[in-house]
């Protein structure tokens, strides 16, 4: 059982940066695959970045080269560093977790979401 609390969203201008954080409960955090999803208005929720227990990283094309996912197992925390932000990055970002090592497919646990708005 995992509880996730995500934070760090806000309003930023085009070209700016944000770092999202996700704090997880439980002693098994270091065994989980962690992901960040974005839900934009009128759009399907989509995986934007993920990291496995072995620190393998995945990025959707939309954020590749601008986003960096990382994890600190000692702090039970995963981060999403977002640079060179664009208006199309706007949406509610959700932290998610699952036990399976493959980054695609269903996730089992979800944070409450944090709003990211990029103004043009």
Secondary structure, DSSP 8 states (H G I E B T S, - for coil): ---EEEE--EEEETT--EEEEEEE-STTGGGSEEEEEEE-TTS--EEEEEE-TT--EEE-TTTTTTEEEEEEGGGTEEEEEE-S--GGG-EEEEEEEESSS-SSS---EE---EEEEEE-
